[in-house]
Amino acid sequence: MQIVYERCCGLDIHQKTVVGCRLLSQPKGNIEKSIRTFATTISGLMELDSWLAEGQVEQVALESTGIYWRPIFQLLEGRYEIILVNAQHMHAIPGHKTDIKDSEWIADLLRHGLLKASFIPPKPIRELRDLVRTQTHLMQERNRHINRIHKILETANIKLSSVVTDIVGKSARQMLEALIAGESDPAQLAKLARGRMRPKVAQLQQALQGHLEPHHRFLLRETLAHLDFLQQRTEQLEQEVAERLSPFEASIVLLTTIPGLSRRSATILISELGTDLAAFPSAAHLASWVGLCPGSQLSAGKRRNGKPTKGNSYLRSVLVQVAWVLTRMSDNYLSAQFHHLKPRLGAKKAVVAVAHSVLVIVYHVLTKGEPYQDLGPDYFRGQNKEQQARRFVHQLETLGYHVELAPQEEVTS
């Protein structure tokens, strides 16, 4: 095979060690192969850098192994042409698997140009992504603690969540603190209602009649304290994210022109993708990377239903959430698309299809730098009138009616 890279290296990365295979082409066509193992500490990685520089290596390939590749990438970034490879795309021939053979296999594939680089956003986007992902985890943890409060109250036969929409809102929080302090009279607890909760005093008195034991009060106190801690940490992260997001404010504004896309959703999209999508030749490539398109499985002339790849779970999650929001709307193209696909595909598959459409729109909005122009809720009604007529006739016939269609001009004449 043709040699693409004359001086290259393949790295097999683990938590404590990294094995490198250096391939250097010699003038007479020979190959100088050198294999070494380095520690993943700073001193070990500096030795790796010196070893690569000694061989005048220009290209380095490494697997995307968990988070262990990141410190090595950060150290070597800017010094060499680094190719981050998806491990699924380069399985070696099975049998006699060792770390040394893995590094040799990576180096050999790199030398002949058979490796495809994974998408790595620039450093400011990577830093923003770490912050936003941490913020997402804190918000999810906060929701879990709110659910624990529901569970504690239910075990005490207190039905506060049946009356109050937000169990950690101002009125409900005062009631919870009174319960922790030892108050057990439902009438006194119901008097703590404020604002729009005042008309529900009678319902609150019924809901607050329970049996709160000392261990329930202890659990409520500890859960609320941790909830306050999570809220404080989340607010501090929001400030840090807002500061780092300021250079991308124009892109945030463009993304929020898409129906169903909130500022929080736009922030997640920017933190995962950035604003420069040149790494993706088309919206289809981006959808494949995210994992919002069917897999390709063709064998013996038969096309099977290929499952989508795992892709980017953060992006896929937020896009599906946006799609569910759109299902409750009725004034835009995307909501009309869901209602158009739901009878044929079912709700869940239709939601995934809408999420794919949202991602395609995001690609074109960021690539062109133009706001989204909606096609309108009546887009599908004018696409194929004959198909719609057949569907409506079929629905009426299933109800026991006989239907004959005629153009409107013939009926009026």
C-alpha positions as CSV (number, residue, x, y, z in Angstrom):
1,M,0.0,0.0,0.0
2,Q,1.0,3.6,-0.5
3,I,2.8,5.2,2.4
4,V,1.1,8.5,3.3
5,Y,3.0,9.5,6.4
6,E,6.8,8.9,6.5
7,R,7.4,9.7,10.2
8,C,4.4,8.8,12.5
9,C,3.5,7.2,15.8
10,G,0.6,5.3,17.2
11,L,-0.3,5.5,20.9
12,D,-2.3,2.9,22.9
13,I,-3.5,4.8,26.0
14,H,-4.5,3.5,29.4
15,Q,-5.0,5.1,32.8
16,K,-1.5,4.6,34.1
17,T,0.6,3.9,30.9
18,V,0.7,4.8,27.3
19,V,2.5,2.6,24.7
20,G,3.9,4.2,21.7
21,C,5.0,2.7,18.4
22,R,7.2,5.0,16.3
23,L,7.6,4.2,12.5
24,L,10.3,6.1,10.7
25,S,10.8,5.6,6.9
26,Q,14.4,5.1,5.9
27,P,16.0,6.2,2.5
28,K,16.2,2.6,1.2
29,G,12.6,1.8,1.9
30,N,13.2,0.2,5.3
31,I,11.2,1.0,8.4
32,E,12.8,1.9,11.7
33,K,10.3,0.7,14.4
34,S,10.7,1.7,18.0
35,I,8.3,0.8,20.8
36,R,8.3,2.3,24.3
37,T,6.0,2.5,27.3
38,F,5.6,5.8,29.2
39,A,3.8,6.7,32.4
40,T,0.8,9.1,32.1
41,T,2.2,11.5,34.7
42,I,3.5,14.8,33.6
43,S,7.1,13.6,33.7
44,G,6.2,10.5,31.7
45,L,4.4,12.6,29.1
46,M,7.3,14.9,28.8
47,E,9.5,11.9,28.0
48,L,7.0,10.9,25.4
49,D,7.2,14.3,23.8
50,S,11.0,14.2,23.8
51,W,10.9,10.7,22.2
52,L,8.6,11.9,19.4
53,A,10.7,15.0,18.8
54,E,13.8,12.9,18.7
55,G,12.4,10.9,15.8
56,Q,11.1,14.0,14.1
57,V,7.6,12.6,14.2
58,E,5.0,14.7,12.4
59,Q,1.7,12.7,12.8
60,V,0.4,11.0,16.0
61,A,-2.7,8.8,16.2
62,L,-4.4,7.9,19.5
63,E,-7.6,6.2,20.5
64,S,-10.4,8.1,22.2
65,T,-10.2,5.9,25.4
66,G,-12.6,7.4,27.9
67,I,-11.1,10.6,29.3
68,Y,-7.5,9.3,29.4
69,W,-6.7,10.7,25.9
70,R,-7.4,14.3,27.0
71,P,-4.2,15.1,29.0
72,I,-2.0,13.6,26.3
73,F,-3.9,15.5,23.6
74,Q,-3.5,18.8,25.5
75,L,0.2,18.3,25.9
76,L,0.9,17.4,22.3
77,E,-1.6,19.8,20.7
78,G,0.1,22.3,18.5
79,R,3.3,20.3,18.3
80,Y,2.2,17.5,16.0
81,E,-0.7,16.7,13.7
82,I,-2.9,14.6,16.0
83,I,-5.5,12.2,14.8
84,L,-8.0,11.1,17.4
85,V,-9.6,7.8,16.3
86,N,-12.8,6.1,17.3
87,A,-11.8,2.6,18.6
88,Q,-14.8,1.0,16.8
89,H,-13.4,2.0,13.4
90,M,-10.0,0.3,13.8
91,H,-10.4,-3.1,15.5
92,A,-7.2,-5.1,14.9
93,I,-7.2,-8.7,13.7
94,P,-8.4,-10.8,16.7
95,G,-6.0,-13.0,18.5
96,H,-2.9,-12.4,20.7
97,K,-4.0,-8.9,21.7
98,T,-1.5,-6.9,23.6
99,D,-0.9,-3.2,24.2
100,I,2.3,-3.3,22.0
101,K,0.4,-4.9,19.1
102,D,-2.4,-2.3,19.5
103,S,0.1,0.5,19.2
104,E,1.8,-1.2,16.2
105,W,-1.6,-1.6,14.5
106,I,-2.5,2.1,15.1
107,A,0.9,3.2,13.7
108,D,0.6,1.0,10.7
109,L,-2.9,2.2,9.8
110,L,-1.8,5.8,10.3
111,R,1.3,5.3,8.1
112,H,-0.9,4.2,5.2
113,G,-3.6,6.9,5.7
114,L,-6.3,4.5,6.8
115,L,-7.4,6.4,9.9
116,K,-10.3,8.9,10.1
117,A,-9.9,11.7,12.6
118,S,-12.7,12.3,15.1
119,F,-14.2,15.8,15.6
120,I,-12.4,17.8,18.3
121,P,-13.8,21.4,18.9
122,P,-11.3,24.2,19.6
123,K,-10.0,24.8,23.2
124,P,-12.5,27.5,24.2
125,I,-15.4,25.3,23.2
126,R,-13.9,22.3,25.1
127,E,-13.6,24.4,28.2
128,L,-17.2,25.7,27.8
129,R,-18.4,22.1,27.2
130,D,-16.8,20.9,30.5
131,L,-18.6,23.6,32.4
132,V,-22.0,23.1,30.7
133,R,-21.8,19.3,31.2
134,T,-21.0,19.8,34.9
135,Q,-23.9,22.2,35.2
136,T,-26.2,19.7,33.5
137,H,-25.2,17.0,36.0
138,L,-25.8,19.3,38.9
139,M,-29.3,20.2,37.6
140,Q,-30.1,16.5,37.2
141,E,-28.8,15.8,40.7
142,R,-31.0,18.6,42.0
143,N,-34.1,17.1,40.3
144,R,-33.2,13.7,41.9
145,H,-33.2,15.4,45.4
146,I,-36.6,17.0,44.7
147,N,-37.9,13.6,43.8
148,R,-36.5,12.3,47.1
149,I,-38.6,14.9,48.9
150,H,-41.7,13.6,47.1
151,K,-40.8,10.1,48.3
152,I,-40.2,11.1,51.9
153,L,-43.6,13.0,52.1
154,E,-45.4,10.1,50.5
155,T,-44.0,7.6,53.0
156,A,-45.3,9.9,55.7
157,N,-48.8,10.0,54.0
158,I,-48.4,13.8,53.3
159,K,-49.9,14.6,49.9
160,L,-48.4,18.1,49.4
161,S,-47.3,17.4,45.9
162,S,-50.9,16.6,44.9
163,V,-51.8,20.2,45.6
164,V,-48.6,22.2,45.1
165,T,-47.0,22.3,41.6
166,D,-43.5,23.2,42.8
167,I,-42.7,21.4,46.0
168,V,-39.6,23.6,46.6
169,G,-41.4,26.9,45.8
170,K,-41.8,29.7,48.3
171,S,-45.0,28.5,50.0
172,A,-44.1,24.8,49.9
173,R,-40.6,25.5,51.2
174,Q,-42.1,27.3,54.3
175,M,-44.4,24.4,55.0
176,L,-41.5,21.9,54.7
177,E,-39.4,24.0,57.1
178,A,-42.3,24.2,59.6
179,L,-42.7,20.4,59.4
180,I,-39.0,20.0,60.1
181,A,-39.3,22.3,63.1
182,G,-42.0,20.1,64.6
183,E,-45.3,21.7,63.5
184,S,-47.9,19.1,62.8
185,D,-51.2,21.0,62.8
186,P,-52.5,21.0,59.2
187,A,-54.4,24.3,59.8
188,Q,-51.3,26.1,60.9
189,L,-49.3,24.7,58.1
190,A,-51.9,25.6,55.5
191,K,-51.8,29.3,56.7
192,L,-48.3,29.5,55.3
193,A,-49.7,29.5,51.7
194,R,-48.8,32.7,49.8
195,G,-50.1,34.2,46.5
196,R,-52.0,31.9,44.3
197,M,-51.8,29.2,46.9
198,R,-54.2,31.0,49.2
199,P,-57.4,29.7,47.6
200,K,-56.2,26.1,48.1
201,V,-56.0,26.4,51.9
202,A,-58.8,23.8,52.4
203,Q,-57.1,21.3,50.0
204,L,-53.7,21.9,51.8
205,Q,-55.3,21.1,55.2
206,Q,-56.4,17.7,53.8
207,A,-53.1,17.1,52.1
208,L,-51.0,17.9,55.2
209,Q,-52.7,15.4,57.4
210,G,-50.0,12.7,57.8
211,H,-47.7,11.0,60.2
212,L,-44.3,12.6,60.1
213,E,-41.9,10.6,62.2
214,P,-38.5,11.9,63.6
215,H,-36.5,10.1,60.9
216,H,-38.7,11.8,58.2
217,R,-37.8,15.2,59.6
218,F,-34.1,14.3,59.6
219,L,-34.3,13.2,56.0
220,L,-36.1,16.3,54.9
221,R,-33.6,18.6,56.7
222,E,-30.6,16.8,55.1
223,T,-32.2,16.7,51.7
224,L,-33.2,20.4,51.7
225,A,-29.7,21.3,52.9
226,H,-28.1,19.4,50.0
227,L,-30.6,20.9,47.6
228,D,-29.6,24.4,48.7
229,F,-25.9,23.5,48.2
230,L,-26.6,22.2,44.7
231,Q,-28.6,25.4,43.9
232,Q,-25.7,27.5,45.0
233,R,-23.2,25.5,42.9
234,T,-25.5,25.7,39.9
235,E,-25.8,29.5,40.1
236,Q,-22.0,29.9,40.3
237,L,-21.6,27.7,37.2
238,E,-24.2,29.8,35.4
239,Q,-22.2,32.9,36.0
240,E,-19.0,31.2,34.7
241,V,-20.8,29.8,31.7
242,A,-22.4,33.3,31.0
243,E,-18.9,34.9,30.9
244,R,-17.5,32.3,28.6
245,L,-20.6,32.4,26.4
246,S,-20.4,36.1,25.6
247,P,-18.2,35.7,22.4
248,F,-20.9,33.4,21.0
249,E,-23.9,35.6,21.8
250,A,-24.7,36.2,18.1
251,S,-24.9,32.4,17.5
252,I,-27.2,32.0,20.6
253,V,-29.6,34.6,19.2
254,L,-29.7,32.9,15.9
255,L,-30.4,29.5,17.4
256,T,-33.2,30.8,19.6
257,T,-35.1,31.8,16.4
258,I,-35.8,28.0,16.0
259,P,-39.2,27.1,17.6
260,G,-38.8,25.1,20.8
261,L,-35.2,26.0,21.3
262,S,-34.6,27.9,24.6
263,R,-31.4,29.7,25.6
264,R,-30.4,26.7,27.7
265,S,-30.7,24.4,24.8
266,A,-28.8,26.7,22.5
267,T,-26.0,26.9,25.1
268,I,-25.7,23.1,25.1
269,L,-25.6,23.1,21.3
270,I,-22.8,25.7,21.2
271,S,-20.8,23.9,24.0
272,E,-20.9,20.6,22.1
273,L,-20.5,21.8,18.5
274,G,-19.1,25.3,18.6
275,T,-19.9,27.7,15.8
276,D,-17.6,26.4,13.1
277,L,-19.1,23.3,11.6
278,A,-16.6,23.0,8.7
279,A,-15.6,19.5,10.1
280,F,-18.9,18.2,8.9
281,P,-19.3,18.3,5.1
282,S,-23.1,18.2,5.3
283,A,-26.0,18.1,7.8
284,A,-26.2,14.4,7.2
285,H,-22.7,13.9,8.5
286,L,-23.5,15.9,11.6
287,A,-26.7,13.8,12.2
288,S,-24.6,10.6,11.9
289,W,-22.1,11.9,14.4
290,V,-24.8,12.9,16.9
291,G,-26.5,9.6,16.5
292,L,-29.8,10.8,15.1
293,C,-30.0,8.8,11.9
294,P,-30.4,5.0,11.2
295,G,-27.4,2.9,10.9
296,S,-26.5,1.2,7.6
297,Q,-26.7,-2.5,7.5
298,L,-26.7,-4.1,4.0
299,S,-25.8,-7.7,3.5
300,A,-26.5,-10.2,0.7
301,G,-28.6,-7.6,-1.1
302,K,-30.9,-7.2,1.9
303,R,-31.2,-3.9,3.9
304,R,-31.8,-4.5,7.6
305,N,-33.1,-2.0,10.1
306,G,-29.8,-0.7,11.4
307,K,-29.8,0.8,14.8
308,P,-28.4,4.4,15.2
309,T,-25.0,4.8,16.7
310,K,-24.5,6.0,20.3
311,G,-23.2,9.4,19.0
312,N,-23.2,12.4,21.4
313,S,-25.6,11.6,24.2
314,Y,-25.7,15.2,25.4
315,L,-26.7,16.6,22.0
316,R,-29.2,13.8,21.3
317,S,-30.8,14.3,24.7
318,V,-31.4,18.0,24.4
319,L,-32.6,17.7,20.8
320,V,-35.2,15.0,21.8
321,Q,-36.3,17.3,24.6
322,V,-36.8,20.2,22.1
323,A,-38.8,17.8,19.9
324,W,-41.1,16.9,22.8
325,V,-41.7,20.6,23.4
326,L,-42.6,21.0,19.8
327,T,-45.2,18.3,20.0
328,R,-47.2,20.6,22.3
329,M,-47.1,23.5,19.7
330,S,-49.3,24.0,16.7
331,D,-48.0,27.1,15.0
332,N,-44.9,26.0,13.2
333,Y,-43.5,23.6,10.6
334,L,-41.7,21.3,13.1
335,S,-44.9,20.7,15.2
336,A,-46.8,20.1,11.9
337,Q,-44.1,17.6,11.0
338,F,-44.6,15.6,14.2
339,H,-48.4,15.4,13.7
340,H,-47.8,14.4,10.1
341,L,-45.5,11.6,11.0
342,K,-47.1,10.4,14.2
343,P,-50.0,8.3,12.6
344,R,-47.5,6.4,10.5
345,L,-44.4,6.1,12.8
346,G,-45.8,6.4,16.3
347,A,-45.0,9.2,18.7
348,K,-41.5,8.1,19.7
349,K,-40.1,7.6,16.2
350,A,-41.8,10.8,15.1
351,V,-40.1,12.7,17.9
352,V,-36.7,11.4,16.8
353,A,-37.5,12.4,13.2
354,V,-38.3,16.0,14.5
355,A,-35.1,16.0,16.5
356,H,-33.2,15.2,13.3
357,S,-34.9,18.0,11.5
358,V,-34.0,20.4,14.4
359,L,-30.4,19.4,14.1
360,V,-30.4,19.9,10.3
361,I,-31.9,23.4,10.9
362,V,-29.2,24.1,13.5
363,Y,-26.5,23.1,11.0
364,H,-27.8,25.5,8.3
365,V,-28.4,28.3,10.7
366,L,-24.9,28.2,12.1
367,T,-23.3,27.6,8.7
368,K,-25.1,30.4,6.9
369,G,-25.3,32.8,9.8
370,E,-29.0,33.5,9.1
371,P,-32.0,33.2,11.3
372,Y,-34.5,30.4,10.9
373,Q,-37.4,31.0,8.4
374,D,-40.4,28.8,9.3
375,L,-42.3,27.1,6.5
376,G,-45.6,27.4,8.4
377,P,-48.0,24.9,10.1
378,D,-49.9,24.3,6.8
379,Y,-46.8,23.1,4.9
380,F,-47.8,19.4,4.8
381,R,-51.5,20.1,3.9
382,G,-50.6,21.4,0.5
383,Q,-48.0,18.8,-0.4
384,N,-50.0,15.9,-1.6
385,K,-53.8,16.5,-1.6
386,E,-54.5,13.1,-3.3
387,Q,-52.7,11.2,-0.6
388,Q,-54.5,13.2,2.2
389,A,-57.8,12.5,0.5
390,R,-57.2,8.8,0.4
391,R,-56.2,8.8,4.0
392,F,-59.4,10.6,5.0
393,V,-61.5,8.3,2.9
394,H,-59.9,5.3,4.5
395,Q,-60.6,6.7,8.0
396,L,-64.3,7.3,7.1
397,E,-64.6,3.8,5.6
398,T,-63.3,2.2,8.7
399,L,-66.1,4.0,10.6
400,G,-68.7,2.3,8.3
401,Y,-69.3,5.1,5.7
402,H,-69.3,4.8,1.9
403,V,-67.5,7.8,0.4
404,E,-67.4,9.0,-3.2
405,L,-65.2,12.0,-4.1
406,A,-66.0,14.6,-6.7
407,P,-64.3,17.9,-7.6
408,Q,-65.9,21.0,-6.0
409,E,-66.9,22.4,-9.4
410,E,-69.0,19.4,-10.3
411,V,-70.8,19.5,-6.9
412,T,-71.7,23.2,-7.2
413,S,-72.9,22.8,-10.8
